[in-house]
Amino acid sequence: MKHIFLLLTISFLTILSGCQDKSKKTDKRVPNILFAIADDASWKHFGAYGCDWVKTPAFDRVAKNGILFTRAYTPNAKCAPSRACILTGRNSWQLEEACNHSPNFPTKFKTYAEALSENGYFVGSVAKGWAPGNPGEIHGKKRALTGTKFDACKTTPPSTGISTNDYAANFAAFLDSRPANKPFCFWYGSIEPHRKYEFQSGIKKGNKNVGEIDEVPSFWPDVDTVRADLLDYAFEIEYFDKHLQRMLQKLEDIGELDNTIVIVTADNGMPFPRIKGQEYEYSNHLPLAISWPDGIENPGRVVDDFVNFIDFTPTYLELAGLTAEKAGMQPTTGKSLTDIFYADKEGIVNPERDFVLIGKERHDVGRPNDEGYPIRGIVKGDFLYLNNFKINRWPAGNPETGYLNCDGSPSKTYILDTRRKKGQMEYWQLNFGKRVSEELYNIKEDPFCMKNLASDEAFLELKDEMKKEMHEKLKEQGDPRILGNGDVFDNYEYSGKVRNYYNRYMAGDDIPANWVNESDYDADLMK
């Protein structure tokens, strides 16, 4: 009888202990949110991922005190659509005009920042929020898609390519303005490492040298011009990280760091040819570190689950005690990351997180009638499958209008000159040439996506399986491109001053496109 009583007592205490552990998460205060987003940076170029030639102690600190994600992806590798996915929890093909770059943001899509502002949070942002494009108005006022702007504090930047915005000082001003006892949500939208750069600033001001770079992607020539360009990019990532370091220190000083979810990432891959604005591995695969000392179990983990930018919004809503419906938002497609936060496992935490969908429509203009370059893709396991729908079009924009979906840079100029001055086609074709309709890459063995396996008989079954799964999931999500109405994306108005650029330029209008160089225009390739 004593044994039975003892067993019952132990069982009761075990159940009680389990209940107490489970309730531990729900007893916490509503967390603060600090979202830090670099403007154009690929995942490999942060110290926590093993990069030695870019120093990111703040990012590394977040990873060490939280979780480092090895498979984080944006659905659409361009500034405005990527940020729209973050803000709404929906894939870009579910966002009507906001699928495109520089659109008119649809009124129907409330952002998480707007929702949290209406539900007890003090919400603000610095520098680049959702952009470029027209956010629209509500009740006669311009929408603050990422919160009230705090941009008054200025500083003297270390190079001409870097913003004068003192991001960290503006974050401090935001905190000083916060009403007592109110949780905050802040968007740190660095301009860096977006172009243009001060050439050789990485060498002359960052004390770097071209020999530090361990590997140059094989779709570019390995020359000092490209390496110097990479070092300028690295110099600006480090500037982004320095301001993040000051923000973390501020939170620690005021005792708010432990209950603040800090998310650090970038909106799309680095601003170089064949990366930003495309859908390859280095385009969509992005850095991601998240810390939250009061909430994340077993900090210091490395997680290999596929996670998606559309997962951020449902995470915020859940932790704020909201649902999309309660917050007045459109339904979210992403999944809250709390299953990963509250686990203690490394590697694969949730086996159901085994893929991401990616794609694009119109990014920058530069094709006849402002046409886009539609792509859909799926990343699953070690493979990336891409379906290019309009292969008669130029992927980076037409040559005669400067390949406008690729920012001007020393690297771009060098690659274009290999064709123009040396008659070499290899690098030009890889970065600017037309493509086949289907692409399949083993991104574990071939992260630069150099060997297309789509027509390899050994991979035909896998390709067909990935294509079928991609189409089925896109149909479930109501993607107009898959449902036969994809041209709707080309018909949405481009909100910028360069609307209808190609037609106007070819008619003789002098239209500045200040993100490319005059030498980028290849009139000899007109067809």
N, C-alpha and C positions, 0 to 999 in steps of 0.2 A: 504493500500500500504506500509506504514511504517512497519507493522507487517511482510509482505512478505519479504521486504528488510532485516529486522532483522534476520528472519529465514534463509535466503540465506547466510547472512554474518556468522552466527553461524555455518551453515553447512560447508561453505568453510573453516573456521578456524579449525573446527573439522577434516576435511579431511587433511588440511595442517599439523595439529598437529600429526595426525596418520602417515603421510608420514615422518615427522621428526623423530618420535619415531622409525619407521621401519628402517630408514637409520642410526640410531645411531650405530648399530652394524657394518655397513659396513665402517664407517668413521675411525675405529680404526686402529692402527698400526698392522702389522702382529705380532701375539703373539710369545713370547718365549715358550719353552717347557722344563719342568723339570719332567722327569719320574723316580720315585723312586720305586724300586721293591725289596721287601724282598725275601730271598731265602728259601721258605718252611714255610708258616705261614697261619693258618686258620683264618677265618673272625672274629670269636668270641673273639679273643685275642688281641683286641685293645680297648683302653679306651673309645672311642666314642660309642662303641657298648655296653657299660655297664660293661666291664671287670675291676675288681678292683685289680687283682693280676698281671697285666701287665700294666706298666705306659708308655703311649705314648703321651706326650704333643704335639709333633710336628704333628703327625697324627691328633690328636684332633683339633689342630689349623686349619689345612687344612679343616677339616670337618666343623668347626664352621664358617670359612670364605668362604665356598663354598657349596658343596653338599656331604652328606653322603649317599652312595648307600647301600641298604640292600639286594639286590639280584644281585650281580655281580658274574659271573662265568667264569672260564676258560673252553674251550672246552675239554682240555686234561690235566690231573693233573700230569704232569711230566715236569721237567725243560725244556729240549730242545723243545719238541713239543708245550708246552704252550707258550714259548717265540717266536717260529716260528709263531704262530697264532697272537700274538701281533704285530709282525714286518711286517706281510703281509696283515692282515685284512681278512684272509681266515681260515676256519676250517681245522683242522689237516688232515682229510681224503681228503682234496683238495690240499695237499701239497706234494704228492708223497713220496719220501724218508723222507722228513722232518716231516711226521706224526710220525715217530719212534724216540726213544731216541738214542742219539749218532749216527746220520746218516751223510751222505754226503749231505750237503745242496744243493739243485738243483739250477743251474745257472739261470734258467728261472724265479725264484722268486726274484725280486728286493725287498728290504726292504724299509720301509718308511724313515729310516735314510739315506740310499743311495740316495733315491729320493729327500729328502729335501736338502741334501748336493749339489746336482746338480742344485738346484733351489733357491739359495741365502741364505741358512742357514749355520751357523757354527755349526758343529755336532761333538759331542764327547761323551765319556763314561768312566766310571771307574769300575774296577774290573770285575764282571761277566756280560758279555753281553749275546749273544746267546751261549749256551753251555749245555752239552758237545757235541762235534761233529766236523766235518771238514767243515769249511765255504766255502772252495773252493777258486779258484782264478779267477780274471778277469784281462786280459792284463798282466799276469805274476805276479800279486801282490795278496797277501792274502786279501780276502774280509773283509771289516770292517762293519759287518752287523749292528752294533749299533753305528758306528762312530769311529773316531780316539781315541785310548786309552790314558788316562791320569792316570798313576799308579805310578809315580815317588815318590810321598810323602809317607813316612812311619811313623808309630807311634808304641808305645809300648802298646799292647792290654791288657785289664784287666784280660784275662784268656787265657789259651793255646788253647782253641777252637776257638778263635776269630782272624780274619785276622789282619795282620800288616799294611794293606792298610789304609792310612788316607784319607778316602773318601771325607770328606769335604774340606780338604786342596787341594786335587786334583781337586775338583770342582772349587775352587778359582783359581787354576793355569789355568784351562780351560778358565775361564772368563777373566783372565789376557791376554790370548793368542788371544782372540776374536778380529777380525778386527772391527774398529769403525763402528757403525750404521748397524751392521749385526745382524739379529735375531739369537738366538741360540736354539739348541735342544740337551739336555744332558740326558744321561741314567745313573742313579745311581743304579748300580747293586750290592747291598750288598751281601757278602757271608753269612751273618747271616740271620736267625738262622739255616742254613744248618749244619748238623753234620760233624765232631764229636764234642761233648761238653766236657769241663772239668767237671767231675762229681762233683756235689754239689757246683758248682760255683755260682748258684743262691742263695744258702743258705749262703755260706762262704763269697762271694764277693758282692752279691746283697742284702744281709741282708733280705732275704726272709725266710718264714717258711712254712712248708707243710700245716699248717692249714688255710693259706690264700686262697687256691684253693677251690672255692665254689662247683665244680662238676668235677668228673672224668668220662669220657665216659664209659658207661656201658658195652662196649665190652672189657674193660681192668679191671683187678683186682684193687680195690682201696686200694693200699698199699703204704708205704712210698717210696719204690724204684721208683714207677711210678710217684708219686707226686714230688719227688726230680728231676726226669728227666724233668718233666713239668716246674719246676722252672728254670732249666738250659736253657731250651728253651725260657722262658720268659725273662731271663737275656739277651739273645742275641737279642731278638726283641727290647728290650729297647736300646741296643747298636746301632742297625740300626736307631732307632728313634732319638737318640742323634746327629748322623751325619746329619740327615735330618733337625733337629733343627738349626744346624750351617749353613746349606745351605740356609734355609729360612732367617736367620738373615743376611747372606751375600747379598742376593738379596734385602732385605729391605734397607741395608746400601748403596747400589749403586743405589737405586731408580728403580729397575727392577721388584720388586715383583708384583706390580699391573698388569703389562702386561705379566705375566708369568703364563701359565697353569701349575699347579702343580698337578700331578697325583701320588697317593700313593697306592700301592697294593702289592701283592705277586704272585709268579708264580704258586704255587700249595699249597695244604694243608700241615699241619705240618708233619715233618719227623718221624712219628710214625706208628706202625702197623695199617693196615686197612684204612689208610688215604692217605698219599702220594703214588702215583702210582696206586691208585684205582679210582673208579668213584662214590663214595658215597657222601653224602651231605657235610661232612667235607673235602672231597678230592677236590672238584671243587668250592665250595662256598667260595669266597675270600673277603678280605677287599678291600674297594675302597672309597677313598675320593678325590675329585677334587676341587681345588680352582682356580679362575681367576677373581680377583676383577674388572678388566676392562670389563669383558665379561659376567659373570654369574649374572643373575637377582636374586634378593631376596636371598642373601646368608644365609646360616644357615639352609637350607632345608634338609629334609630327604626324599629320593626318593625310592619308592618301585618297580619301573619298573624293569623287567629283562634286564640286560645289560651284554654284552659279551666282552671278550678280543678282539674279532675281530672288535669291534666298535672303537677302538683307532685310527687305521690307517686312516679310512675314515674321522675321526674328524680332524686329523692333516692336511690331504690333503685339505679338504674344507677350513680350516682357512688359509692355505697358498695360496689359490687361485688356487689349482690344482685339477685335477681328476686323477684317477688311469691311465687312458689311456694317458693323457698328461705327466704324470710322468714316463711313460714307465713301469708301473707295471702291473701285472696280475689283472684282475677284482677282486674287493673286495666283500666279502659276507656280511660284517658287515655294520652297519648303523651309520652315524655320530651322535654324542651325542649333537649336537647343539640344537636339538629340546628341550632337557631337560635344557641345559644352558640358553636358551633365554625365557623359560617359567618362571612363578613365582609360580607355584603350588608345593605343597608337595604331598606325597603319590604316586598315579598313575598319571603320567604326560601324557604318550602316551599309551593308551590301547592296541595298536598294538604290543607293546613290552611285550608279554605275555608268552614267552617260551624261553628256550635255549636248544640247542642240545649239547650233550657231547659224548665222546667216547675215545677209545684208541686202539693201536695195540701193537707193541713190545716196551717195556720199557727196563729195564735191562735184560741182557741175563741170562741163567741159566736153560733153558729147552732144550731138544734135538733139534739139528739143528737150534738153536737160534730162536725158535718159540715164538710168542707173545701170549698175552691173549686178543683176540679181544672182545670189548664191544661197544655197542652203547646205548645211553640213551636220554631221554628228561625230562626236568623239566618244569612243567606247573602248575600254581596255587599252591596248597599245596602238589603236588605229584611228585615223582621221579620214572620213569620207566626205567629199565635196561634190556637189552637183551645180555646175555653172549653166545657167539657163539661156543666156544670150551670148553665145561664143563668137558671134559676128562683131560684137562690140569690144572696145579696148578696155582691159581691166583697170588700168590706172588713169583712164581718160584719154581722149584723142591726142595723138602726137602733135598735130598742128596747133593745138591750144595748150601745149605745155604739160601734158599728163597731170592735170590739176588735182587728181586724187593722190598725189604724192608730193609732199612738201619739198620746196627747193632746199638744196643742201650741197656741200662739197661732194658728198658721196654720190648723190644723184647726178651732179654734173660730170663727175669722173666716169660713171657708168655710161651716160649718154655719149661721152666723148670716145669711149672705146669703140663704138659703132661709127660715129661721124669722122673721127680722125684716124682710127686704126683699122676700120673695116671689120672689126670683130663683133660677132652677133651674139655670142653665148650669154654674156651678162645682161645685155639689153633684152634678149628674149626672156630670160628668167624673171626679170624685174618689170618689163613693160610690154612684152609681146602678148599676142592673143593666146588663148588656152583651149584645151579640149573640154568636152562637156563633163567628164567624170574624172575625179582624182582620188587616189587612195594611197595613204602613206602609213608606214610603220613609224610612228613618232617616237617610239622608244629607241629604235636603232637609227632613225633618220629624222631627227627633230627639225632639220632645216628643210624638210619636204623636197628633196631633190630627186628621188626615184619614185615615179608614179607607178603604182602596182595595179592600176585599174584594169589594164588589159592583160595582165599576167594570169595565165590559166590557173595557177596554183592559188590565186586569191579571188577568183570569180564568185565562188559560193559566198565567201565572207562579204565581198562587195555587195552582192545582191541582198544578203541578209541585212546589212547596215542600211542600205537604201530603202528597203521595205520598212524597217523599223522607223527610220526617219520620216518617211511619208505618212505612216500611220499616226505617229505622234503629232506631226504638224497638222494633219486633218483634224485630230481631236482638239487642237488649239485654234482651229478656224483660220489657218493661214491662207490669205487670199491667193498667194502665189501657187500653192498646191491645189487649191479649189478652183483654179482656172480664171481668176480675176486679178492676176498679178500686176497687170499694167496699171492698176489703180495707183500704185506707188509712184509711177512716173508722172502721173497726172496731178499729184499733190503739188501745191505751189512751193517753190523755194523762196524762203523769206528774205534772203540777203540781197544786196545791191547788184550782185552779179547774176541775177536771174536771167535765164535764156542767154547765158554767156556765149556759147558756141555760135548760135545763129547771129547774134549781134557782132561778135568779133569777126566772123567770116564776112559780114556785110560791111566791114570797115570801121566799126565803132572802136574807139579807144577806151577800153575797159580795164582798169587796173585789177590784177589778181595778185595781191601783194604777198601771197604765201609761196609763190614760185619765183624763179629767176627768169629774166628775159631770155637767157640762153637755153632755157628748157624747151622752147618751142621748136618742133621738128617739122617744118613745112614740107620737107622733101618726102615725107612718108604719107602725104595726103592721098587718099584713095576714094 
